[in-house]
């Protein structure tokens, strides 16, 4: 009996920055963002780091200094500019 090798599945990995949220928004470090869903909905903050392709480290306004939160990037959007 002859052995044949089965084709191995290939895993194509995208670069971390190639992942987009459903809205097409990709936050950048230093950008002001707003949380769109969950208990923190409506809060604004600044993106400190993009660690995992799907998670952003955000420092929220109104939270103690030095407290950073890891939030899924799909729950963030660009914060609207304040009206003058």
Secondary structure, 3 states (H helix, E strand, C coil): CCCCCCCCCCCCCCCHHHCCCCCCCCCCCCCEEEECCCCCCCCEEEEEECCCCCEEEEEECCCCCCCCEEEEHHHEEECCCCCC
